[in-house]
Amino acid sequence: MTAADAAQISKRTEKERERNLTRVQARVASERARADFAETLNALEDKLNLPKQAKRKAGQLKVKLRRLADEQPGTVVGGAIGAVAVVGVVVWLIVRSAASDD
């Protein structure tokens, strides 16, 4: 083997290494892009799935109300009495309206 042959083999193996490295880099980049895309799709699904959002918000509201009931039970009782009063007034107005139509 001459020096020229060795240099040519060396250049060939160097090019093969670069090509293989480029393939590996491309594979890693494509896997990273797929993972990013999947993450983006999952985030969009979470944002656009209204029933799922409603369940999540309802759960958060329950936790807040329980915490409020533990920390300030008087406030919760007052709020409940107020809500019952509002519903009672609305029902009374509806019944009164219906009775006056007769």
C-alpha positions in Angstrom: 0.0 0.0 0.0 1.4 3.3 -1.0 1.0 6.7 0.8 -1.4 7.8 -1.9 -3.6 4.8 -1.3 -3.5 5.3 2.4 -4.5 9.0 2.0 -7.4 8.1 -0.3 -8.6 5.4 2.1 -8.3 7.9 4.9 -10.3 10.5 3.0 -12.9 7.9 2.2 -13.3 6.8 5.8 -13.4 10.5 6.9 -16.2 11.2 4.4 -18.1 8.1 5.5 -17.7 9.2 9.2 -19.0 12.7 8.3 -22.0 11.2 6.3 -22.8 8.8 9.2 -22.5 11.6 11.7 -24.8 13.7 9.6 -27.3 10.9 9.4 -27.2 10.5 13.2 -27.7 14.2 13.6 -30.6 14.1 11.2 -32.2 11.2 13.1 -31.8 13.0 16.4 -33.2 16.2 15.0 -36.2 14.4 13.6 -36.9 12.6 16.8 -36.7 15.9 18.7 -39.0 17.5 16.2 -41.5 14.6 16.6 -41.4 15.0 20.3 -42.0 18.7 20.1 -44.8 18.2 17.7 -46.5 15.6 19.9 -46.1 18.0 22.9 -47.7 20.8 20.9 -50.6 18.6 19.8 -51.2 17.5 23.4 -51.2 21.1 24.6 -53.7 22.1 21.8 -55.9 19.1 22.8 -55.9 20.2 26.4 -56.8 23.8 25.4 -59.5 22.9 22.9 -61.1 20.1 24.9 -63.9 22.1 26.6 -65.3 19.2 28.7 -61.9 18.4 30.0 -61.3 22.1 30.8 -64.7 22.3 32.6 -63.9 19.3 34.7 -60.5 20.7 35.6 -62.0 24.1 36.6 -64.8 22.5 38.6 -62.2 20.5 40.5 -60.2 23.6 41.2 -63.4 25.4 42.4 -64.2 22.5 44.7 -60.8 22.7 46.2 -61.0 26.4 46.7 -64.5 26.1 48.3 -63.4 23.4 50.7 -60.4 25.5 51.7 -62.6 28.5 52.2 -65.1 26.4 54.3 -62.2 25.1 56.5 -60.7 28.6 57.0 -63.9 30.8 57.1 -67.1 28.7 57.6 -69.1 31.8 58.4 -68.4 33.2 54.9 -69.6 30.0 53.3 -72.8 29.9 55.4 -73.5 33.6 54.5 -72.9 32.9 50.8 -75.3 29.9 51.0 -78.0 31.9 52.7 -77.6 34.6 50.1 -77.8 32.1 47.2 -81.0 30.6 48.7 -82.5 34.0 49.2 -81.8 35.0 45.5 -83.3 31.7 44.3 -86.3 32.3 46.6 -86.9 35.8 45.3 -86.6 34.7 41.7 -89.1 31.9 42.2 -91.4 34.2 44.1 -91.3 36.7 41.2 -92.0 34.0 38.6 -94.9 32.7 40.6 -96.3 36.2 41.2 -95.9 37.0 37.5 -97.8 33.8 36.6 -100.5 34.5 39.1 -101.1 38.0 37.9 -101.5 36.7 34.3 -104.5 34.6 35.3 
